[in-house]
Amino acid sequence: GMASFLLSEVAFFGTLIVTYVAFMGRDVVGPTPAEALTLPIVILSTLCLLSSSVVIHAAERVLERNEPRIFCFFLATTIALGIAFLVLTGVEWHDLIFNKHLTIGRNLFGTTYYTLVGFHAFHVTVGVIVMLIVLGLALRRQITAEHRTGVRLVAWYWHFVDAVWIVVFLVVYIASRNVSA
C-alpha cells in the first residue's frame, strides 16, 4: 500500500517539477530566481532535512534492538529537524514576500515556486504530524520491536520527502538561478 502511495506521489511531484521546468525562464517581469533566491538559509534547511533522514534511520535500527528510550530520542530529533526545516522555509518565504516582493500571483516563477515548494512543505508537515503521533504511541509503550512495521512505513515516507527535496533543491535553487528570460 505504501509503495503504491509513494509511486502516486512520484507522479504528483514529477508533474509539479516538469511544470516548474517548463516555465523556467519565461518571465518578463521579475523577480527572477537569480534575483529572489538566496542559498544560505536554503542550504541550512536542506542540511536539517537530509540529517533527519539519517536520524530516522537510526531510530528504526534502535527500535529493532528494542531500545524504546533511544528510539523516542531519535524520533523526537527527527521531528525537531523537520520542524526546523519548516521554520526556515517560513523565514525564507517571509523574505521572498516582504523584501523581494515575490508572491504566488506576481509572475510565473512565483506561481510555480510556491506551488512546488509549498506542496513539499505540506508533505513535510504531514510527516511531522504522523511522527508526533508515533512518538506519542512510543511514549505510551505502544510501539515495540514486534510492532515496527508502521514505523518502517513512516520512515519510507520521510525518506521519500527528503529525496523529493533533493530534486526540488537542484531544480529550483541551483538550475533555475542560471536561466535567464
Solvent accessible surface area in square Angstrom, and as a share of the most:
residue,aa,sasa,rsa
1,G,96,0.92
2,M,44,0.20
3,A,58,0.45
4,S,75,0.49
5,F,90,0.38
6,L,24,0.12
7,L,126,0.62
8,S,61,0.40
9,E,19,0.09
10,V,80,0.46
11,A,64,0.49
12,F,70,0.29
13,F,4,0.02
14,G,29,0.28
15,T,87,0.51
16,L,27,0.14
17,I,24,0.12
18,V,103,0.59
19,T,52,0.30
20,Y,4,0.02
21,V,67,0.38
22,A,49,0.38
23,F,73,0.30
24,M,40,0.18
25,G,24,0.23
26,R,155,0.57
27,D,17,0.09
28,V,148,0.85
29,V,82,0.47
30,G,26,0.25
31,P,14,0.09
32,T,35,0.20
33,P,12,0.07
34,A,56,0.43
35,E,110,0.49
36,A,1,0.00
37,L,4,0.02
38,T,65,0.38
39,L,46,0.23
40,P,104,0.66
41,I,40,0.20
42,V,2,0.01
43,I,79,0.40
44,L,92,0.46
45,S,5,0.03
46,T,13,0.07
47,L,102,0.51
48,C,19,0.11
49,L,0,0.00
50,L,60,0.30
51,S,46,0.30
52,S,0,0.00
53,S,19,0.12
54,V,107,0.62
55,V,25,0.14
56,I,1,0.00
57,H,84,0.37
58,A,29,0.23
59,A,0,0.00
60,E,18,0.08
61,R,86,0.31
62,V,5,0.03
63,L,1,0.01
64,E,71,0.32
65,R,148,0.54
66,N,83,0.43
67,E,52,0.23
68,P,58,0.36
69,R,211,0.77
70,I,75,0.38
71,F,1,0.00
72,C,16,0.10
73,F,128,0.53
74,F,50,0.21
75,L,2,0.01
76,A,41,0.32
77,T,41,0.24
78,T,0,0.00
79,I,8,0.04
80,A,58,0.45
81,L,38,0.19
82,G,0,0.00
83,I,75,0.38
84,A,33,0.25
85,F,1,0.00
86,L,43,0.21
87,V,88,0.51
88,L,30,0.15
89,T,11,0.07
90,G,39,0.37
91,V,74,0.42
92,E,14,0.06
93,W,63,0.22
94,H,107,0.48
95,D,42,0.22
96,L,2,0.01
97,I,61,0.31
98,F,126,0.52
99,N,97,0.50
100,K,54,0.23
101,H,110,0.49
102,L,0,0.00
103,T,58,0.34
104,I,101,0.51
105,G,68,0.65
106,R,103,0.38
107,N,18,0.09
108,L,66,0.33
109,F,11,0.05
110,G,0,0.00
111,T,56,0.33
112,T,16,0.09
113,Y,0,0.00
114,Y,15,0.06
115,T,41,0.24
116,L,1,0.00
117,V,2,0.01
118,G,18,0.18
119,F,85,0.35
120,H,1,0.00
121,A,15,0.12
122,F,117,0.49
123,H,16,0.07
124,V,0,0.00
125,T,51,0.29
126,V,52,0.30
127,G,1,0.01
128,V,9,0.05
129,I,92,0.46
130,V,54,0.31
131,M,0,0.00
132,L,86,0.43
133,I,102,0.52
134,V,13,0.08
135,L,24,0.12
136,G,21,0.20
137,L,64,0.32
138,A,5,0.04
139,L,115,0.57
140,R,158,0.58
141,R,197,0.72
142,Q,103,0.46
143,I,21,0.11
144,T,40,0.23
145,A,9,0.07
146,E,131,0.59
147,H,121,0.54
148,R,83,0.30
149,T,82,0.48
150,G,41,0.40
151,V,4,0.03
152,R,84,0.31
153,L,59,0.29
154,V,20,0.12
155,A,0,0.00
156,W,110,0.39
157,Y,18,0.07
158,W,1,0.00
159,H,60,0.27
160,F,26,0.11
161,V,1,0.01
162,D,4,0.02
163,A,52,0.41
164,V,13,0.07
165,W,4,0.01
166,I,78,0.39
167,V,67,0.38
168,V,0,0.00
169,F,29,0.12
170,L,93,0.46
171,V,25,0.14
172,V,0,0.00
173,Y,0,0.00
174,I,68,0.34
175,A,42,0.33
176,S,1,0.01
177,R,69,0.25
178,N,127,0.65
179,V,57,0.33
180,S,97,0.63
181,A,91,0.70
